[in-house]
Amino acid sequence: MVVQTTNNYNASSGELWPLLFNSKMDDKKPCYLLCGLPKPLECRLPDKQGGVGSTRECVSDKGTIQQRITEWVPGHKLSFQLVKTDLYFGPCVESIIEQFVITDNNQGGCQITRTTTFKAKGPLSLVVAIPMFIGLKAIHRYVFSNWKRLSH
């Protein structure tokens, strides 16, 4: 299943790029309707380097996700895939692949498009996929709203 979200910013790609791998979130909840949804706290590069093959780590109030960077084009594109997680949904997920693309918008700033492709596993994969889609969309929006605040 694919979840895609785009947001516009009054910021340059150089200002936005570091947010994709080095940002902390505010105290707001991602979605009040979805009890139990992990609240992102920060994304970081444990080795402080970045680049293809490096680890990107996202920390939430319920656990951590470690991702391997598969594409690193500074100021333009970041792609990565799930390596491991201790979040409760981990056993239900076969794969999660994510991509951020930064492009100029025609308003003097840039836009970021985030695409998450995930595959649930097991006999109830469709039942799992629907709440995951809703939860991922809420997290996309939450992170983008935080980045809007951080990019000013």
PyMOL CGO cylinders between C-alpha atoms (Angstrom):
from pymol import cmd
from pymol.cgo import CYLINDER

trace = [
    CYLINDER, 0.00, 0.00, 0.00, 1.23, 3.53, -0.76, 0.3, 1, 1, 1, 1, 1, 1,
    CYLINDER, 1.23, 3.53, -0.76, 0.74, 6.66, 1.37, 0.3, 1, 1, 1, 1, 1, 1,
    CYLINDER, 0.74, 6.66, 1.37, 1.79, 9.95, -0.24, 0.3, 1, 1, 1, 1, 1, 1,
    CYLINDER, 1.79, 9.95, -0.24, 1.70, 13.46, 1.21, 0.3, 1, 1, 1, 1, 1, 1,
    CYLINDER, 1.70, 13.46, 1.21, 2.98, 16.77, -0.20, 0.3, 1, 1, 1, 1, 1, 1,
    CYLINDER, 2.98, 16.77, -0.20, 3.49, 20.03, 1.67, 0.3, 1, 1, 1, 1, 1, 1,
    CYLINDER, 3.49, 20.03, 1.67, 4.71, 23.48, 0.58, 0.3, 1, 1, 1, 1, 1, 1,
    CYLINDER, 4.71, 23.48, 0.58, 7.24, 25.52, 2.55, 0.3, 1, 1, 1, 1, 1, 1,
    CYLINDER, 7.24, 25.52, 2.55, 8.56, 29.07, 2.39, 0.3, 1, 1, 1, 1, 1, 1,
    CYLINDER, 8.56, 29.07, 2.39, 12.10, 27.73, 2.63, 0.3, 1, 1, 1, 1, 1, 1,
    CYLINDER, 12.10, 27.73, 2.63, 14.92, 26.65, 0.34, 0.3, 1, 1, 1, 1, 1, 1,
    CYLINDER, 14.92, 26.65, 0.34, 15.91, 23.06, -0.27, 0.3, 1, 1, 1, 1, 1, 1,
    CYLINDER, 15.91, 23.06, -0.27, 19.08, 23.78, 1.72, 0.3, 1, 1, 1, 1, 1, 1,
    CYLINDER, 19.08, 23.78, 1.72, 16.99, 24.75, 4.75, 0.3, 1, 1, 1, 1, 1, 1,
    CYLINDER, 16.99, 24.75, 4.75, 14.64, 21.77, 4.39, 0.3, 1, 1, 1, 1, 1, 1,
    CYLINDER, 14.64, 21.77, 4.39, 17.16, 19.01, 3.63, 0.3, 1, 1, 1, 1, 1, 1,
    CYLINDER, 17.16, 19.01, 3.63, 18.58, 18.68, 7.20, 0.3, 1, 1, 1, 1, 1, 1,
    CYLINDER, 18.58, 18.68, 7.20, 15.05, 18.30, 8.62, 0.3, 1, 1, 1, 1, 1, 1,
    CYLINDER, 15.05, 18.30, 8.62, 14.73, 14.94, 6.85, 0.3, 1, 1, 1, 1, 1, 1,
    CYLINDER, 14.73, 14.94, 6.85, 17.36, 13.38, 9.11, 0.3, 1, 1, 1, 1, 1, 1,
    CYLINDER, 17.36, 13.38, 9.11, 17.93, 15.79, 11.99, 0.3, 1, 1, 1, 1, 1, 1,
    CYLINDER, 17.93, 15.79, 11.99, 14.78, 17.20, 13.57, 0.3, 1, 1, 1, 1, 1, 1,
    CYLINDER, 14.78, 17.20, 13.57, 12.89, 17.10, 16.84, 0.3, 1, 1, 1, 1, 1, 1,
    CYLINDER, 12.89, 17.10, 16.84, 9.12, 17.29, 17.09, 0.3, 1, 1, 1, 1, 1, 1,
    CYLINDER, 9.12, 17.29, 17.09, 6.99, 19.49, 19.35, 0.3, 1, 1, 1, 1, 1, 1,
    CYLINDER, 6.99, 19.49, 19.35, 4.68, 18.35, 22.16, 0.3, 1, 1, 1, 1, 1, 1,
    CYLINDER, 4.68, 18.35, 22.16, 1.50, 18.04, 20.08, 0.3, 1, 1, 1, 1, 1, 1,
    CYLINDER, 1.50, 18.04, 20.08, -0.07, 14.65, 19.40, 0.3, 1, 1, 1, 1, 1, 1,
    CYLINDER, -0.07, 14.65, 19.40, -0.12, 13.39, 15.79, 0.3, 1, 1, 1, 1, 1, 1,
    CYLINDER, -0.12, 13.39, 15.79, -3.83, 12.62, 15.88, 0.3, 1, 1, 1, 1, 1, 1,
    CYLINDER, -3.83, 12.62, 15.88, -6.22, 12.73, 18.81, 0.3, 1, 1, 1, 1, 1, 1,
    CYLINDER, -6.22, 12.73, 18.81, -8.56, 10.21, 17.18, 0.3, 1, 1, 1, 1, 1, 1,
    CYLINDER, -8.56, 10.21, 17.18, -5.99, 7.44, 16.91, 0.3, 1, 1, 1, 1, 1, 1,
    CYLINDER, -5.99, 7.44, 16.91, -5.21, 6.32, 20.43, 0.3, 1, 1, 1, 1, 1, 1,
    CYLINDER, -5.21, 6.32, 20.43, -1.96, 4.39, 20.62, 0.3, 1, 1, 1, 1, 1, 1,
    CYLINDER, -1.96, 4.39, 20.62, -0.42, 5.95, 17.51, 0.3, 1, 1, 1, 1, 1, 1,
    CYLINDER, -0.42, 5.95, 17.51, 3.34, 6.36, 18.05, 0.3, 1, 1, 1, 1, 1, 1,
    CYLINDER, 3.34, 6.36, 18.05, 4.24, 10.02, 18.53, 0.3, 1, 1, 1, 1, 1, 1,
    CYLINDER, 4.24, 10.02, 18.53, 7.42, 10.88, 16.61, 0.3, 1, 1, 1, 1, 1, 1,
    CYLINDER, 7.42, 10.88, 16.61, 9.99, 12.57, 18.85, 0.3, 1, 1, 1, 1, 1, 1,
    CYLINDER, 9.99, 12.57, 18.85, 13.01, 12.92, 16.57, 0.3, 1, 1, 1, 1, 1, 1,
    CYLINDER, 13.01, 12.92, 16.57, 14.79, 11.64, 13.47, 0.3, 1, 1, 1, 1, 1, 1,
    CYLINDER, 14.79, 11.64, 13.47, 18.57, 11.45, 13.46, 0.3, 1, 1, 1, 1, 1, 1,
    CYLINDER, 18.57, 11.45, 13.46, 21.67, 9.96, 11.91, 0.3, 1, 1, 1, 1, 1, 1,
    CYLINDER, 21.67, 9.96, 11.91, 23.41, 7.93, 14.65, 0.3, 1, 1, 1, 1, 1, 1,
    CYLINDER, 23.41, 7.93, 14.65, 26.77, 8.16, 12.83, 0.3, 1, 1, 1, 1, 1, 1,
    CYLINDER, 26.77, 8.16, 12.83, 26.23, 11.88, 12.05, 0.3, 1, 1, 1, 1, 1, 1,
    CYLINDER, 26.23, 11.88, 12.05, 27.32, 11.17, 8.44, 0.3, 1, 1, 1, 1, 1, 1,
    CYLINDER, 27.32, 11.17, 8.44, 24.42, 10.19, 6.23, 0.3, 1, 1, 1, 1, 1, 1,
    CYLINDER, 24.42, 10.19, 6.23, 24.79, 8.81, 2.72, 0.3, 1, 1, 1, 1, 1, 1,
    CYLINDER, 24.79, 8.81, 2.72, 23.82, 5.56, 1.05, 0.3, 1, 1, 1, 1, 1, 1,
    CYLINDER, 23.82, 5.56, 1.05, 24.20, 2.63, 3.43, 0.3, 1, 1, 1, 1, 1, 1,
    CYLINDER, 24.20, 2.63, 3.43, 24.06, 4.79, 6.58, 0.3, 1, 1, 1, 1, 1, 1,
    CYLINDER, 24.06, 4.79, 6.58, 21.40, 4.44, 9.25, 0.3, 1, 1, 1, 1, 1, 1,
    CYLINDER, 21.40, 4.44, 9.25, 18.55, 6.88, 9.78, 0.3, 1, 1, 1, 1, 1, 1,
    CYLINDER, 18.55, 6.88, 9.78, 16.82, 6.42, 13.10, 0.3, 1, 1, 1, 1, 1, 1,
    CYLINDER, 16.82, 6.42, 13.10, 13.39, 7.66, 14.12, 0.3, 1, 1, 1, 1, 1, 1,
    CYLINDER, 13.39, 7.66, 14.12, 12.50, 7.72, 17.79, 0.3, 1, 1, 1, 1, 1, 1,
    CYLINDER, 12.50, 7.72, 17.79, 8.90, 7.78, 19.03, 0.3, 1, 1, 1, 1, 1, 1,
    CYLINDER, 8.90, 7.78, 19.03, 7.29, 7.62, 22.43, 0.3, 1, 1, 1, 1, 1, 1,
    CYLINDER, 7.29, 7.62, 22.43, 6.66, 3.91, 21.82, 0.3, 1, 1, 1, 1, 1, 1,
    CYLINDER, 6.66, 3.91, 21.82, 9.99, 2.78, 20.35, 0.3, 1, 1, 1, 1, 1, 1,
    CYLINDER, 9.99, 2.78, 20.35, 12.54, 3.18, 17.59, 0.3, 1, 1, 1, 1, 1, 1,
    CYLINDER, 12.54, 3.18, 17.59, 12.68, 2.53, 13.87, 0.3, 1, 1, 1, 1, 1, 1,
    CYLINDER, 12.68, 2.53, 13.87, 16.05, 1.93, 12.19, 0.3, 1, 1, 1, 1, 1, 1,
    CYLINDER, 16.05, 1.93, 12.19, 16.24, 2.48, 8.45, 0.3, 1, 1, 1, 1, 1, 1,
    CYLINDER, 16.24, 2.48, 8.45, 19.00, 1.94, 5.89, 0.3, 1, 1, 1, 1, 1, 1,
    CYLINDER, 19.00, 1.94, 5.89, 19.49, 4.86, 3.51, 0.3, 1, 1, 1, 1, 1, 1,
    CYLINDER, 19.49, 4.86, 3.51, 19.24, 3.69, -0.10, 0.3, 1, 1, 1, 1, 1, 1,
    CYLINDER, 19.24, 3.69, -0.10, 19.30, 7.05, -1.90, 0.3, 1, 1, 1, 1, 1, 1,
    CYLINDER, 19.30, 7.05, -1.90, 21.00, 10.28, -0.75, 0.3, 1, 1, 1, 1, 1, 1,
    CYLINDER, 21.00, 10.28, -0.75, 20.89, 13.27, -3.09, 0.3, 1, 1, 1, 1, 1, 1,
    CYLINDER, 20.89, 13.27, -3.09, 21.50, 16.34, -0.87, 0.3, 1, 1, 1, 1, 1, 1,
    CYLINDER, 21.50, 16.34, -0.87, 18.82, 18.99, -1.22, 0.3, 1, 1, 1, 1, 1, 1,
    CYLINDER, 18.82, 18.99, -1.22, 16.68, 16.78, -3.45, 0.3, 1, 1, 1, 1, 1, 1,
    CYLINDER, 16.68, 16.78, -3.45, 16.01, 13.14, -2.51, 0.3, 1, 1, 1, 1, 1, 1,
    CYLINDER, 16.01, 13.14, -2.51, 16.28, 10.81, 0.48, 0.3, 1, 1, 1, 1, 1, 1,
    CYLINDER, 16.28, 10.81, 0.48, 15.12, 7.19, 0.36, 0.3, 1, 1, 1, 1, 1, 1,
    CYLINDER, 15.12, 7.19, 0.36, 15.41, 4.47, 2.97, 0.3, 1, 1, 1, 1, 1, 1,
    CYLINDER, 15.41, 4.47, 2.97, 13.95, 1.14, 4.04, 0.3, 1, 1, 1, 1, 1, 1,
    CYLINDER, 13.95, 1.14, 4.04, 13.03, -0.40, 7.36, 0.3, 1, 1, 1, 1, 1, 1,
    CYLINDER, 13.03, -0.40, 7.36, 15.76, -2.55, 8.87, 0.3, 1, 1, 1, 1, 1, 1,
    CYLINDER, 15.76, -2.55, 8.87, 14.32, -3.15, 12.33, 0.3, 1, 1, 1, 1, 1, 1,
    CYLINDER, 14.32, -3.15, 12.33, 11.87, -1.75, 14.84, 0.3, 1, 1, 1, 1, 1, 1,
    CYLINDER, 11.87, -1.75, 14.84, 10.74, -2.44, 18.36, 0.3, 1, 1, 1, 1, 1, 1,
    CYLINDER, 10.74, -2.44, 18.36, 7.37, -0.74, 17.75, 0.3, 1, 1, 1, 1, 1, 1,
    CYLINDER, 7.37, -0.74, 17.75, 4.26, -2.84, 18.35, 0.3, 1, 1, 1, 1, 1, 1,
    CYLINDER, 4.26, -2.84, 18.35, 3.39, -3.08, 14.64, 0.3, 1, 1, 1, 1, 1, 1,
    CYLINDER, 3.39, -3.08, 14.64, 6.78, -4.58, 13.70, 0.3, 1, 1, 1, 1, 1, 1,
    CYLINDER, 6.78, -4.58, 13.70, 5.61, -8.22, 13.59, 0.3, 1, 1, 1, 1, 1, 1,
    CYLINDER, 5.61, -8.22, 13.59, 2.77, -7.25, 11.21, 0.3, 1, 1, 1, 1, 1, 1,
    CYLINDER, 2.77, -7.25, 11.21, 4.99, -5.52, 8.62, 0.3, 1, 1, 1, 1, 1, 1,
    CYLINDER, 4.99, -5.52, 8.62, 6.94, -7.21, 5.86, 0.3, 1, 1, 1, 1, 1, 1,
    CYLINDER, 6.94, -7.21, 5.86, 8.50, -4.02, 4.50, 0.3, 1, 1, 1, 1, 1, 1,
    CYLINDER, 8.50, -4.02, 4.50, 8.41, -0.23, 4.67, 0.3, 1, 1, 1, 1, 1, 1,
    CYLINDER, 8.41, -0.23, 4.67, 10.16, 1.86, 2.01, 0.3, 1, 1, 1, 1, 1, 1,
    CYLINDER, 10.16, 1.86, 2.01, 10.12, 5.65, 2.26, 0.3, 1, 1, 1, 1, 1, 1,
    CYLINDER, 10.12, 5.65, 2.26, 11.16, 8.48, -0.02, 0.3, 1, 1, 1, 1, 1, 1,
    CYLINDER, 11.16, 8.48, -0.02, 11.30, 12.24, 0.41, 0.3, 1, 1, 1, 1, 1, 1,
    CYLINDER, 11.30, 12.24, 0.41, 11.62, 14.42, -2.68, 0.3, 1, 1, 1, 1, 1, 1,
    CYLINDER, 11.62, 14.42, -2.68, 12.25, 18.18, -2.42, 0.3, 1, 1, 1, 1, 1, 1,
    CYLINDER, 12.25, 18.18, -2.42, 11.34, 20.30, -5.44, 0.3, 1, 1, 1, 1, 1, 1,
    CYLINDER, 11.34, 20.30, -5.44, 10.94, 24.01, -6.11, 0.3, 1, 1, 1, 1, 1, 1,
    CYLINDER, 10.94, 24.01, -6.11, 7.39, 25.21, -5.97, 0.3, 1, 1, 1, 1, 1, 1,
    CYLINDER, 7.39, 25.21, -5.97, 6.28, 28.21, -8.00, 0.3, 1, 1, 1, 1, 1, 1,
    CYLINDER, 6.28, 28.21, -8.00, 5.78, 30.30, -4.87, 0.3, 1, 1, 1, 1, 1, 1,
    CYLINDER, 5.78, 30.30, -4.87, 9.41, 31.10, -4.04, 0.3, 1, 1, 1, 1, 1, 1,
    CYLINDER, 9.41, 31.10, -4.04, 9.91, 28.09, -1.80, 0.3, 1, 1, 1, 1, 1, 1,
    CYLINDER, 9.91, 28.09, -1.80, 10.00, 24.32, -2.02, 0.3, 1, 1, 1, 1, 1, 1,
    CYLINDER, 10.00, 24.32, -2.02, 7.70, 21.41, -1.53, 0.3, 1, 1, 1, 1, 1, 1,
    CYLINDER, 7.70, 21.41, -1.53, 8.41, 18.05, 0.01, 0.3, 1, 1, 1, 1, 1, 1,
    CYLINDER, 8.41, 18.05, 0.01, 6.64, 14.92, -1.14, 0.3, 1, 1, 1, 1, 1, 1,
    CYLINDER, 6.64, 14.92, -1.14, 6.83, 11.95, 1.19, 0.3, 1, 1, 1, 1, 1, 1,
    CYLINDER, 6.83, 11.95, 1.19, 5.93, 8.53, -0.16, 0.3, 1, 1, 1, 1, 1, 1,
    CYLINDER, 5.93, 8.53, -0.16, 5.68, 5.52, 2.13, 0.3, 1, 1, 1, 1, 1, 1,
    CYLINDER, 5.68, 5.52, 2.13, 5.20, 2.09, 0.57, 0.3, 1, 1, 1, 1, 1, 1,
    CYLINDER, 5.20, 2.09, 0.57, 4.44, -0.64, 3.06, 0.3, 1, 1, 1, 1, 1, 1,
    CYLINDER, 4.44, -0.64, 3.06, 3.50, -4.27, 2.90, 0.3, 1, 1, 1, 1, 1, 1,
    CYLINDER, 3.50, -4.27, 2.90, 1.71, -5.96, 5.78, 0.3, 1, 1, 1, 1, 1, 1,
    CYLINDER, 1.71, -5.96, 5.78, 2.19, -9.67, 6.35, 0.3, 1, 1, 1, 1, 1, 1,
    CYLINDER, 2.19, -9.67, 6.35, 0.14, -12.54, 7.62, 0.3, 1, 1, 1, 1, 1, 1,
    CYLINDER, 0.14, -12.54, 7.62, -3.38, -13.79, 7.02, 0.3, 1, 1, 1, 1, 1, 1,
    CYLINDER, -3.38, -13.79, 7.02, -4.90, -10.51, 8.25, 0.3, 1, 1, 1, 1, 1, 1,
    CYLINDER, -4.90, -10.51, 8.25, -2.66, -8.27, 6.13, 0.3, 1, 1, 1, 1, 1, 1,
    CYLINDER, -2.66, -8.27, 6.13, -5.58, -6.31, 4.63, 0.3, 1, 1, 1, 1, 1, 1,
    CYLINDER, -5.58, -6.31, 4.63, -7.09, -5.74, 8.07, 0.3, 1, 1, 1, 1, 1, 1,
    CYLINDER, -7.09, -5.74, 8.07, -3.69, -4.48, 9.30, 0.3, 1, 1, 1, 1, 1, 1,
    CYLINDER, -3.69, -4.48, 9.30, -3.06, -2.34, 6.19, 0.3, 1, 1, 1, 1, 1, 1,
    CYLINDER, -3.06, -2.34, 6.19, -6.10, -0.09, 6.61, 0.3, 1, 1, 1, 1, 1, 1,
    CYLINDER, -6.10, -0.09, 6.61, -5.29, 1.28, 10.10, 0.3, 1, 1, 1, 1, 1, 1,
    CYLINDER, -5.29, 1.28, 10.10, -1.61, 1.48, 9.12, 0.3, 1, 1, 1, 1, 1, 1,
    CYLINDER, -1.61, 1.48, 9.12, -2.51, 3.65, 6.12, 0.3, 1, 1, 1, 1, 1, 1,
    CYLINDER, -2.51, 3.65, 6.12, -4.58, 5.99, 8.32, 0.3, 1, 1, 1, 1, 1, 1,
    CYLINDER, -4.58, 5.99, 8.32, -1.87, 6.13, 11.00, 0.3, 1, 1, 1, 1, 1, 1,
    CYLINDER, -1.87, 6.13, 11.00, 0.94, 6.77, 8.50, 0.3, 1, 1, 1, 1, 1, 1,
    CYLINDER, 0.94, 6.77, 8.50, -1.04, 9.58, 6.84, 0.3, 1, 1, 1, 1, 1, 1,
    CYLINDER, -1.04, 9.58, 6.84, -1.57, 11.21, 10.26, 0.3, 1, 1, 1, 1, 1, 1,
    CYLINDER, -1.57, 11.21, 10.26, 2.16, 10.94, 11.00, 0.3, 1, 1, 1, 1, 1, 1,
    CYLINDER, 2.16, 10.94, 11.00, 3.08, 12.40, 7.59, 0.3, 1, 1, 1, 1, 1, 1,
    CYLINDER, 3.08, 12.40, 7.59, 0.90, 15.43, 8.31, 0.3, 1, 1, 1, 1, 1, 1,
    CYLINDER, 0.90, 15.43, 8.31, 2.19, 15.79, 11.85, 0.3, 1, 1, 1, 1, 1, 1,
    CYLINDER, 2.19, 15.79, 11.85, 5.86, 15.71, 10.80, 0.3, 1, 1, 1, 1, 1, 1,
    CYLINDER, 5.86, 15.71, 10.80, 5.24, 18.15, 7.93, 0.3, 1, 1, 1, 1, 1, 1,
    CYLINDER, 5.24, 18.15, 7.93, 3.53, 20.61, 10.27, 0.3, 1, 1, 1, 1, 1, 1,
    CYLINDER, 3.53, 20.61, 10.27, 6.51, 20.42, 12.64, 0.3, 1, 1, 1, 1, 1, 1,
    CYLINDER, 6.51, 20.42, 12.64, 8.92, 20.99, 9.76, 0.3, 1, 1, 1, 1, 1, 1,
    CYLINDER, 8.92, 20.99, 9.76, 6.90, 24.05, 8.73, 0.3, 1, 1, 1, 1, 1, 1,
    CYLINDER, 6.90, 24.05, 8.73, 7.49, 25.49, 12.20, 0.3, 1, 1, 1, 1, 1, 1,
    CYLINDER, 7.49, 25.49, 12.20, 11.19, 24.54, 12.18, 0.3, 1, 1, 1, 1, 1, 1,
    CYLINDER, 11.19, 24.54, 12.18, 11.83, 25.96, 8.70, 0.3, 1, 1, 1, 1, 1, 1,
    CYLINDER, 11.83, 25.96, 8.70, 10.84, 29.53, 9.67, 0.3, 1, 1, 1, 1, 1, 1,
]
cmd.load_cgo(trace, "trace")
